[in-house]
């Protein structure tokens, strides 16, 4: 995401309610949020879950539907271990080649799958590459989706080895409310969890998911999980 786009989205997040659009969490709470996109991956996601468990940290996973369908046990493990789960579309197609209608079909398909796997109506959505348009936003909001972006991106997907991400984590200066973007379809994130937890603690912060550890919305997102209706 370019600096201009990031700035525009930060402004948008300032004027919109958090149930609609989020770039960072509440700065009044002493927490940061680790988020992981593009999984689940059969090798990297279990290693990451092991690392999070070792450090007693819960995070948020934005899963791709086609990968969730291939690895349903990993989706169930994510939820069982207290992590929040979000929708990252079904196929993660190139945004410039995906219409608003096509994206919304993918959102519904992934949402329905996650409901079947977890029993939870997932309303957190992160668009592939963070790319949005007015028509996509309108459709997502009509579908009661909370669009979640990020304000901190170490670009781990472009790193060639895990030590690069660890070094980044060791110099990261966290601020309350930071939403970090990382990926569990790459091997690096698991190695950096310890450094991120220590760095947060040095600044008097802790790591929490974007929803409560029981899977329900955190205080900064409207709770929409009271409905028992299975999404279409």
Protein Blocks (a to p, Z undefined) as FASTA:
>chain_A
ZZklmmmmmmmmmmpcfklocfbdcfkbccdddddehiacfklmmmmmmmmmmnopacdd
dddfklmmmmmmlmmmmmmnopacddebjnopafklccfklmmmmmmmmmmmmmmmnopa
cfbdcdehhiacfklmmmmmmnopacdddfbdehlmlpcbfklmmmmmmmoccdehiacd
ddfkbfklmmmmmmmmmmmmmnopacddfbdfkopacfkbccfklbcbdcZZ
